[in-house]
């Protein structure tokens, strides 16, 4: 699901509970025009499921332009029942059990232009 699907629709269509959905504060790159922040979605299955992820910008950061800095790269994390967090990378297909959570952190955008400091 690559769209920013409304939580109510996501939970109605799939046997999941959306534990967190919001902006990934500070993930956009710096510059005269700051890059946009990514989002965080944390999903918990209500029954054992097979998850598949196909995503980009997980190892290479979104670049800035004209002196702007890069945004933060994204991460796909599997939070196990015992608290261990596993980075599953940008492309993955795996099972996920009840009590585990998939945390998707999308990348921030790159900044544009050299940041001019105030004197």
N, C-alpha and C positions, 0 to 999 in steps of 0.2 A: 504494500500500500504506500505509494509515493506521494499521495496527496495529503494535505493537512485535513484529514477526515475529522468531522465533529466527533467528540468523544461518545456521544449517545449513539451515533450511527455505527462506530467501530464496535462498541460493546453489544449492539443489537445483532450485527452481522456475524460476529465471531465470538467464540467462547472465551473471552478475555475480559480482564478488568484493567482499565487505564489508571495506573497508580500516580503518574505524574505527567503533566503536559504544560510546557511553558517555554519562555525564552531562555536561551543559554547565554546568560549575561556575560559580557566581556569577550565573546568569541570573535567579534568582528575586528579586522585589522585597523590600525591607527592611520591617520592621514588628515589632510585638510577636510576631507569628507570621509568619515569613519565607515568601514564596512558594516553591513547589517549583521546582527546576531543570529546564530543558528537557533534551533529548538531542541528541547529534551522531551522524549516520550519514554515512559517506563511502563511496560506491559507485563501483566501477570496472567498466565493461562488458568482457566477454571477446570481444565482437564488436560491430560498429557497431549501435547501437540508436536508437530514437526514444523519448525520455523525455517524459512528461507530468506536470506538477505542478499541483495545485489545493490551495492552502493558505491559511491565515488568519493574522492578526496578524503580517504582514511589514512593514507600514508603521505601523500603530497598535499601541502597546505595550499588553499586558494591564494593565488598571488595578488599583490597590490600593484597599482599602476602609477606612473609618474611620481615616484617617491613614496607612495603609500606602502604600508607594511602588510604582510600576509595575514589572512585570518587563521584562526585555529583549525586544525584538521578535525574531522569527525571521528567518532568512536562508536563501535557496537559492542556492548558489554553484556555478558551473561552473568547474572548474580545468582550463584548457587545457594541452595538451602543452608549450607554451613557457613555462608558469608564470603566464600572465596569468589573473587571477581575474575572472569576470564574474558580477555579481549578476543572476540571471534573474527575480527578482520572485516574487510569490505564485502567479501563474497563467502557465503556459508550456508549450509543446510544441515540442521541438527535437530535432535529432539529436545524438548523443554518440558519439565515436569511441573505439576502443581506446587506452589511454594517458591519456585524460581522466578526470576524476572529478567526480561530483556530490556536493557537500557540503550536507547538510540540517541546519540548526541550528534546532530547534524553540524557540518562545518559552518564557520562564520565567513562572511564575505571579505575580500581583500579591500584595504583602504585605497583612497585615491588622493594623490597630491601630497606634497611635503607639508607636514604639520608645522604651522608657524606659531612659535611660542610668543606669548605676550611679554612685553618688557615693562 
